[in-house]
Amino acid sequence: HFETNSRAPMFSAAFRSFTRVATSKVGLAAAGGVTGAFGLTSFALAEPYSGFKQSTLRETDYPIPEHYHGKWKVRVLKVRRPPPGVEAKHDIAEFCVRVWLYSDDYEKVYTKEDNTDLVATDTTKNTVYVVAKRTACETPEQFGIDVCSHFLSEYPILSKVMVEVDEKPWGRAVVNGEEHDHSFVLGSNEFARAVVTTTRSQSGAINKPCVVSSIQNMTILKTTQSGFEEYMQDKYTLLPPCTERCLATELTAEWTFMKSDPPPDFAAIRRTVREQLKAGIFGPARGGIYSPSLQATIYDAGCMVLDAAPHVKDLQLFTPNLHYLPARFLDSLTEKFEDDIFVPTSEPSGTICCKIARSVP
């Protein structure tokens, strides 16, 4: 190969140089190395350590108030195919899963070097795929519930399991105006998340799961119908009041559920939350709705969510500003700023958070 390749002389010279460096290391021959192909030195595998294996250095044992272990970033794709002979579209769900396992008995793993009955993190990873095979994987909420249920049913030593499931925003591909049977296109940075926590009672029974759903990274922008004025202005304030500006944020919405049996339709509630947030922030398609502040707007939208989704117990909205600064410097560049040219910036950003609940304890 070296003789027929036009780059062979250059490559061979570099290879010989590398070989000389590799074989000139001090002590290679003395260490029992043997010369193999291309003049490189190879070694026999080292013998396992056979001496005394000291495993602790501490002088004092301190308490462990909290501990857990688990597996993070377990990615799984579920393809839901129709039965053989049935013509129907494929559906998919791609999840990124994080699992936390809790057991008071596992303190001995840390303090006594005792791994008895420890559910290994490799076992944890494999379990995610087993549960994906056995279930429909239709929503991140239900998949989290199924994973928690499996762990607590399979391993009585566990007292609590928490599972976080992120769903990648795959959407069905459209070709020539028609939805494709089995092809998909990845959407925006926005994604769905669910965090499910299930505990075991003192009697050993498995309690009902606690589910927290969220929309992550919902990035929105209004180019008018937004202002900000009548706020405190003192010697540290440089921001001028305005009644015309861009409003943008990367919204995170997180909600919990009222008690219900059977569980609610998680997918339908997620759609309702998202639609009501858009309706409350943007307003009607013709004309929109004025935003006197991002605070007032997200509160209004949050109340609309609670009205439209009776299964939602409370809703927390986190809305860091994405600033679009007016390019007023155009006036110094022979042009005129007419609320049309802006400079995007996200740092530093205002941070605004509001939790709206049906009742306050």
N, C-alpha and C positions, 0 to 999 in steps of 0.2 A: 504493500500500500504506500509506503514511504517513497518508493522508487517511481511510482506512477503519478503521485500527487504533485502538482506544481509547487505547493508550499512545503513539500517534504524536507528539503535542506534546512529551511529556517526552523521548522518544527523539531527536526532531529537535533539541531544544535541546542535549542532551548531544552529539549528533553535530556541531552547529555549534561548540560549545565545543572539541571535539577538533580540528576543522578549523583553528580560529584558532590553537591551540597548535602544531599541526603545521606550519602555513604561516608562523608567526612566527619559526621558528628562524633564527638569524643565518646569513646567507650562502646561503640556499636559492636565491634568484633569481640571485645572483652565480655559483652553482655550475652554472648551466646547467639548472636545473629548469624543467619546463614544467607548466602548470596543467591538470589533467585533470578527470575527473568529480568532482562534489561539492567542487570547489575544492582538492583535495589536490594536492600537488606530487609529480611523479614524475621519475625520472632515466633517462637513457640508460645502458646498461651501460658500466662503466669499461673502458678499453682494457687488454689484458694488459700486464704489466710487461715492458719491453723493454730494461732496463738490464743491467748485469753482475750475475749471480746468484751471490753468494758463499754457499758451503754449509758452511764449517768455520770455527771460531773457536779451536780448540785449538792449543796450542803443542807438546804432547808426545803421542806415540802410546803407549798402555799396552796390555798383552796382555788378551785376553778368554778367561778360563779356561773359560767355559761360555756357551752361547747357544742359543736355540731360538725358534721362532715357531709360530703355529698359529691355531686358531679355537676359541672357547669358546661355550657356551650355544647350540649348534645344536640346535633342537628339531624332532623329526620324529615323525609319527604314521604307522604302517603298519597298513593294514586288510587282513587276509588273508581274501579272499572265496572262496567255493567256485567251481568251474568253472561256466560257463553251463549251465543245465539241471539242476544238482545242488542238491537242497535240503539245506542244511547251515548251521550257525551261522557267523556272522562271528567272527573273532578279531582282537584289536588289540594293538599294543605302542606305547607312547609313550616315546621316549627323549630325554634331554637329553645332548648329546655335547660333549666337550672333546677337542681334538686338539693334540698337541705334535709338531712336526717337527724333526728334528735332522740336521745335515750339517756336517762340518768345513769344507766348501767355502763355506759361507754366511758365514764370518767376513769375507769380502770385502765383503759387503753392508754391514756395519757400518764397516769400516775403509777400504775403497777406493771406496765409493759405487757398487759394481758389482752390479746386480740380475740379471745373467745367470744363467739356469737356476733362478731363485728361484720356488718354488711359492707363489703368492700366497695370502693368507688367504681371499680370495674363492673361489679354486679349491678350497681346503680345505673351505669350507662347502658348496659345490656337490657335492663328492665324497660327502659324507655322504648326501645325498639320492639320488645315483646308486647307491650301495651299498645303500641301503634298498630301492630299486626292484628291484635284481637279486637280493636275498637274502630269506630268510624272516623275519628279525628275530625269532626265537623266544625268544632269551635275550640279556641284555646282554653276556654273555661272548662268545657266538658272533658277535654283531654287532661287538664290538670287535676280535675276531680278523679278521673280514672287512674292516673298514676299514683295519687295519694292513697286511694282505696286499695290498690294492689300492694303497695308497700306495707300498709298497716294490717292487711289481711294475711299477708305472707310471712311477716316477721313480728311476732308478738312482743319482741323486746323493744320495738320502737314506740315512743310515746307521742311523737308529733312528726309530721312530714309537711314541708312547704315546697311547692312547685311553682316556678315562674315559667310561663310559656309565651314566647313572642312568635307572632305569625307573619311571615313574609307576604307582602301585598301582591301576590300573583293575580292577574286578571285574564280572562279568556281572550284569546286573539280573535280579531275580526278581520276577515279577508273578503274584499269586495262587498262589504256591507253585511256579511253573514258570519255569525259566530262559528268558530272552528270547533271541530269535535274533540280534538286532543292537543291543542297548542295554546300556549299561554305567554303573556308578556308581563314582565316585572314592572310594578308601578313606581310611585314616588317614595320618598323617605318615610312617609307616614306608615305606621304599622299598628296592629292590635296586640295588646298584652293582657294576660290574666295572671293573677297570683292567687293560688289556692292553698289554704292551710287547713289541715285536718288533724284533729287530736284524738287521743284515746282517753276514755274516762277512767276513774279509779277502779271501776268494776271490770275494765277491759273492753267495754263496748266502744265502737268507733262512733265518734260524734259527727254531726252534720258538718259539711265543709263550709268554711268561710271563704267567699269569693270576692276578689276585688278586680274589676275590669278597668281597662284604660285604653285611650287613644294616645299614641305617642307621635310627636313630631308632625302635627297637623299644621302646616305652614300656610298662612292666609295673608291676604293683602287687599286693602281698600285704597283707591286712589283719590277719593273725595269723601264728603260726608263724615268728616272727623275733625275735631278741634280739641284744644286744651287751654283753658283760661281760668281766671279768678282763683288761682292757687297762691300760696304764700310766696311773696317775693321779698327777699332781704338782700343784704350786701353780698351774699354768696351766690345769688341767683343770676344766671346769665340768659336763661331760656326766655324768649319773648312769648307772650300769649298769642294764640292763633285760633282762627275758626276754619282754616282750610289746611289740610295736611294729609300725608299718607299715613295709614295705620296698618301695621304689619306685626305679626307675632308667630312664633313657633309654639303652638298650643299643645299642652298635655292635659287631658281630661281623665279623671279617675273617679270611679263610682263604686258604691257598695249596694247590696240588694236587701230588700225587705224579706222577712222570713216567708217562705212559701213551700208548699208541698202539693204537687211535684215542683221541681226547680223551674224557673222561668225559661223562656226562649231567649237564650243569651244572644244569638245572632240578630234576632229581631230588635232586641233592646239596644244593641250596639248601633244598628242602623238608625233607630229613632234618636238616640243621643247625638249622633253625628249630624243628622238632618236638622235637628232643633238648634244645635250650636251654629250651624251655617245660617239658618233663618234668623236667629237672634242677633248675630254679628253683622251680617250683610243686609238684612231687611229685604223687602220686596225686590224682585228683579228689575222693576222699573222705579228708579228713584232711590231705592235703598232706605236706610234709616240712619239718622245722625248719631254720632258717637261723641258725647261731651268729654269722655275719658274712657280708657280701656277698662278701668275698674267698673264704671257704670254699665258698660256694654256687656262684659262677661257675667255680671250679676243678672242682668236682664235675660241673657241667653240661658243661664243656669236655671232660672225660675221656669222658663219655657220647657226645659228638659224635664223637670219634676212634674209639671202639668201633664206632659205627653207620655211619660213613662212611669206609671204608678208602682212598678216593681223596684224602681231606683230609690234607695233610702237617702243617700246624700251624694253630692257631686263636688269634687275639688278641681278647680281650674288653675293651672299654672301657665302664665303667659309672659315670658320674657320678650321685651321689645326687640323688633328688628327695625332699626332706624333707617329711614330714607330722608336724608338731609337735603333741603332745598338748595339748589346750586345758584345762590344769589350772586356769586362771584361772576356770573355771566355778564352782569351789568358793567363789569370792568373789562370785558372782553368783546366789546362792541355788540353784544347780544342782550336780550331782555329775558329775565326769568318770568315765566308765565304759568307757574305751577305745572311745569312739563318736564323739567330735567332735575333729577335727584341723584344724590350720591349714596349708594347702599353701604351701610355699616352695621355690624352686629356687636361691636365692642367699643366701649362698655355699653351695657344694655340695662334698661330699667327692668326690675323683676317684680311681677305682680301676681299675687296668689289669693284666691278666694274660695272658701268652702261654703256651699249652700246645702242646708239640711231641712228635712221636713219638720223636725223638732230638735230642740236643744235639751240635752239631759239636765 
